[in-house]
Amino acid sequence: MNSVTQGAIDRQKHAAAAKALEFVQPGMVVGLGGGSTAGIAIRLLGKALHDGRLGDIAGVPCSSSSESLARQLGIPLTTLEKTEAVDLTIDGADEVDPNLNLIKGGGGALLHEKIEAQASRRVLIIVDSSKQSPRLGTHWPLPVEVVSFAWGSQARFLEDLGAEVTLRRTDNGQVFETDEGHFILDARFGSIGDAPALARAIEGRAGIVEHGLFLDVANDVLIAKEDGLLHFEQP
């Protein structure tokens, strides 16, 4: 990880979230991502609606925590069943490579986040500088969401693919469960040489619900640094 102070990281997260709001226009359906940086964006969106700087917005939260925060802030909500598509999803990432591919799922909402991204016309990823990586897997394990039944067999499968696997637990030692009641295996592959091939191998396994490789998903990535913001777009 980059040797950046927590104070600097917090400033960068806020800068990226604030810039993201410039992409929101009245009349939009906005996907509300998970994680700490997306949470800041949700708070800023709520404030903009409260102050009258934005209006006619409906949010689609991708997790129970995002939904709870949005409701607290008075952001009008809708669902993917009630809307044709999400105009813009604002979300974070755990790792971003030079091709704008991502590892996501550190917060545990990777399945909902991927569903929402696929239903979005535009996906905007906002991160601080510590999330930049020369290659996916360099700094973060790959979250893999699995059904609870026979989860150990999925762990062994991932180990056979070359990963060190840990069953995710909460701070009090209980097994972490997603909003869908699934478990998450954090698979540390190290630097991933062929992410598409790994994705294909994982996707073919019964019992694995989803993985945290988000390949060719992001349309825009905002990376906040101490000396400013970088905006990358898919060609």
C-alpha positions as CSV (number, residue, x, y, z in Angstrom):
1,M,0.0,0.0,0.0
2,N,1.1,3.6,-0.5
3,S,2.6,5.2,2.5
4,V,0.0,7.9,2.9
5,T,-1.3,9.2,6.2
6,Q,-4.9,8.5,7.2
7,G,-5.6,12.2,7.2
8,A,-4.4,12.5,3.6
9,I,-6.5,9.5,2.6
10,D,-9.6,11.0,4.2
11,R,-9.0,14.3,2.4
12,Q,-8.6,12.4,-0.9
13,K,-11.8,10.4,-0.4
14,H,-13.8,13.6,0.2
15,A,-12.3,15.3,-2.8
16,A,-13.2,12.3,-5.1
17,A,-16.7,12.1,-3.7
18,A,-17.2,15.9,-4.1
19,K,-16.1,15.7,-7.7
20,A,-18.5,12.8,-8.4
21,L,-21.4,15.0,-7.6
22,E,-20.6,17.1,-10.6
23,F,-21.7,14.2,-12.8
24,V,-25.2,14.1,-11.2
25,Q,-27.9,15.9,-13.1
26,P,-31.5,16.5,-12.2
27,G,-33.8,13.7,-13.3
28,M,-31.2,11.0,-12.9
29,V,-31.6,7.6,-11.3
30,V,-28.3,7.3,-9.3
31,G,-26.8,4.0,-8.1
32,L,-25.5,4.4,-4.5
33,G,-22.5,2.2,-4.1
34,G,-20.9,0.8,-1.0
35,G,-17.8,1.4,1.0
36,S,-16.4,4.5,2.8
37,T,-15.8,6.7,-0.2
38,A,-19.2,6.0,-1.8
39,G,-20.7,6.7,1.7
40,I,-19.2,10.2,1.6
41,A,-20.7,10.7,-1.9
42,I,-24.1,9.6,-0.5
43,R,-23.8,12.1,2.3
44,L,-22.8,14.9,-0.1
45,L,-25.7,14.0,-2.4
46,G,-28.1,14.1,0.6
47,K,-26.8,17.6,1.5
48,A,-27.1,18.9,-2.1
49,L,-30.7,17.7,-2.2
50,H,-31.5,19.2,1.2
51,D,-29.9,22.6,0.2
52,G,-31.8,22.6,-3.1
53,R,-28.6,22.5,-5.3
54,L,-30.0,19.2,-6.8
55,G,-33.5,17.9,-7.3
56,D,-35.5,15.2,-9.0
57,I,-33.1,12.5,-8.0
58,A,-33.9,8.9,-7.2
59,G,-31.2,6.6,-5.7
60,V,-30.8,2.8,-6.0
61,P,-28.7,1.6,-3.1
62,C,-26.6,-1.5,-3.6
63,S,-26.5,-2.6,0.0
64,S,-28.5,-2.5,3.2
65,S,-25.9,0.0,4.7
66,S,-26.2,2.3,1.7
67,E,-30.0,2.1,1.9
68,S,-30.0,2.9,5.6
69,L,-27.7,5.9,5.1
70,A,-29.7,7.2,2.1
71,R,-33.0,7.0,4.1
72,Q,-31.4,8.8,7.0
73,L,-30.5,11.6,4.6
74,G,-33.9,11.8,3.0
75,I,-32.7,10.7,-0.4
76,P,-35.7,9.4,-2.5
77,L,-35.1,5.7,-3.4
78,T,-36.3,3.4,-6.0
79,T,-35.3,-0.2,-7.2
80,L,-34.1,-1.8,-10.3
81,E,-37.5,-3.4,-10.7
82,K,-39.2,0.0,-10.8
83,T,-36.8,1.8,-13.2
84,E,-35.6,1.0,-16.7
85,A,-31.9,1.6,-15.9
86,V,-29.6,3.4,-13.6
87,D,-28.3,6.6,-15.3
88,L,-25.1,6.9,-13.2
89,T,-23.7,4.6,-10.5
90,I,-21.2,6.1,-8.1
91,D,-19.1,3.5,-6.3
92,G,-15.7,2.8,-4.8
93,A,-13.1,0.1,-5.4
94,D,-10.4,-1.7,-3.4
95,E,-7.9,-1.7,-6.2
96,V,-7.7,-0.1,-9.7
97,D,-5.2,-1.1,-12.4
98,P,-4.0,1.0,-15.3
99,N,-6.7,-0.4,-17.6
100,L,-9.4,0.7,-15.1
101,N,-10.2,-2.9,-14.1
102,L,-11.1,-3.3,-10.4
103,I,-11.2,-5.5,-7.4
104,K,-14.3,-4.8,-5.3
105,G,-16.0,-6.5,-2.4
106,G,-14.1,-5.3,0.6
107,G,-17.3,-4.2,2.1
108,G,-19.1,-7.4,1.2
109,A,-21.6,-6.0,-1.4
110,L,-19.9,-7.3,-4.5
111,L,-22.9,-9.2,-5.9
112,H,-25.3,-6.3,-5.6
113,E,-22.6,-3.9,-6.8
114,K,-22.0,-5.9,-9.9
115,I,-25.7,-6.3,-10.6
116,E,-26.2,-2.6,-10.3
117,A,-23.1,-1.8,-12.5
118,Q,-24.5,-4.0,-15.2
119,A,-27.8,-2.2,-15.1
120,S,-26.1,1.2,-15.3
121,R,-25.6,3.4,-18.3
122,R,-22.5,4.9,-16.7
123,V,-20.3,3.6,-13.8
124,L,-18.2,6.2,-12.0
125,I,-15.6,4.8,-9.6
126,I,-14.1,7.1,-7.0
127,V,-11.0,6.2,-5.0
128,D,-8.1,7.6,-3.1
129,S,-4.5,7.2,-4.2
130,S,-3.9,4.1,-2.1
131,K,-6.2,2.1,-4.4
132,Q,-4.0,2.5,-7.5
133,S,-2.2,-0.7,-8.4
134,P,0.1,-1.8,-11.2
135,R,-1.8,-5.1,-11.4
136,L,-4.9,-6.4,-9.6
137,G,-4.1,-8.5,-6.6
138,T,-0.9,-6.7,-5.8
139,H,-2.3,-5.1,-2.6
140,W,-5.7,-6.8,-2.0
141,P,-7.2,-10.3,-1.9
142,L,-10.0,-11.2,-4.2
143,P,-13.3,-11.5,-2.5
144,V,-15.3,-14.5,-3.7
145,E,-19.0,-14.8,-2.6
146,V,-20.1,-18.4,-2.0
147,V,-23.2,-20.2,-0.7
148,S,-22.8,-21.4,2.8
149,F,-23.3,-25.0,1.9
150,A,-20.0,-26.8,1.4
151,W,-18.1,-23.5,1.4
152,G,-14.9,-25.4,2.3
153,S,-14.9,-27.1,-1.1
154,Q,-14.9,-23.7,-2.7
155,A,-12.0,-22.7,-0.5
156,R,-10.1,-25.8,-1.6
157,F,-10.9,-25.0,-5.3
158,L,-9.5,-21.5,-5.0
159,E,-6.4,-22.9,-3.2
160,D,-5.9,-25.2,-6.2
161,L,-6.0,-22.1,-8.4
162,G,-3.1,-20.7,-6.4
163,A,-4.7,-18.6,-3.7
164,E,-4.3,-18.4,0.1
165,V,-7.9,-18.4,1.3
166,T,-9.5,-16.9,4.4
167,L,-13.2,-17.1,5.4
168,R,-14.2,-13.6,6.2
169,R,-15.4,-12.9,9.7
170,T,-16.8,-9.9,11.6
171,D,-14.9,-8.0,14.2
172,N,-16.5,-10.2,16.9
173,G,-15.4,-13.4,15.2
174,Q,-18.7,-14.4,13.6
175,V,-18.7,-15.6,10.0
176,F,-19.5,-12.5,7.8
177,E,-22.7,-12.9,5.9
178,T,-23.7,-10.8,2.9
179,D,-27.1,-9.2,2.4
180,E,-28.1,-12.4,0.6
181,G,-26.9,-14.6,3.4
182,H,-23.8,-15.8,1.6
183,F,-20.2,-16.2,2.9
184,I,-17.2,-14.4,1.5
185,L,-13.8,-16.1,0.9
186,D,-10.9,-13.6,0.6
187,A,-8.6,-15.3,-1.9
188,R,-5.1,-13.8,-2.0
189,F,-3.6,-14.7,-5.4
190,G,-0.9,-12.0,-5.3
191,S,-0.3,-10.2,-8.5
192,I,-2.9,-11.6,-11.0
193,G,-1.3,-12.1,-14.4
194,D,-4.4,-12.9,-16.4
195,A,-7.5,-11.6,-14.7
196,P,-10.0,-12.5,-17.5
197,A,-8.8,-16.2,-17.4
198,L,-9.1,-16.2,-13.6
199,A,-12.6,-14.8,-13.8
200,R,-13.6,-17.5,-16.3
201,A,-12.2,-20.2,-14.1
202,I,-14.0,-19.0,-11.0
203,E,-17.3,-18.4,-12.8
204,G,-17.5,-22.0,-13.9
205,R,-17.7,-23.3,-10.4
206,A,-21.0,-24.4,-8.8
207,G,-21.4,-22.8,-5.3
208,I,-19.5,-19.7,-6.2
209,V,-22.1,-16.9,-6.5
210,E,-19.8,-14.0,-7.7
211,H,-16.3,-12.7,-7.6
212,G,-14.8,-9.3,-7.0
213,L,-13.1,-8.9,-10.4
214,F,-14.9,-6.0,-12.1
215,L,-13.4,-6.1,-15.6
216,D,-14.4,-3.6,-18.3
217,V,-17.1,-2.3,-15.9
218,A,-15.9,1.3,-15.1
219,N,-16.6,4.0,-17.6
220,D,-14.9,6.7,-15.5
221,V,-12.4,6.5,-12.6
222,L,-11.6,9.5,-10.4
223,I,-8.4,9.0,-8.4
224,A,-7.8,11.7,-5.7
225,K,-4.2,12.6,-4.9
226,E,-2.7,15.2,-2.6
227,D,-1.9,17.4,-5.6
228,G,-5.3,17.0,-7.4
229,L,-7.7,14.7,-9.1
230,L,-7.0,12.4,-12.0
231,H,-10.0,11.5,-14.3
232,F,-9.6,8.4,-16.5
233,E,-12.2,7.4,-19.0
234,Q,-12.7,4.2,-21.0
235,P,-12.0,4.9,-24.7
